[in-house]
């Protein structure tokens, strides 16, 4: 779009749309991870695995909040 010398507002709107799509995809993957990997670790009764998965989840949430 920039090479085509499109209007700046149009370019910014496209960037906003891309960011929204990436945010939605990130949220969906986090949901899948939580429902699959985290639930599986909790059901396993393996304390080490549970602790690792919870720590991983918390780190992901922290990074997403930035």
ABEGO torsion letter per residue (X at the ends): XAAAGBBAAAAAAAAAAAAAAAAAAAAAAAAAAAAAAAAAAAAAGBAAAAAAAAAAAAAAAAAAAX
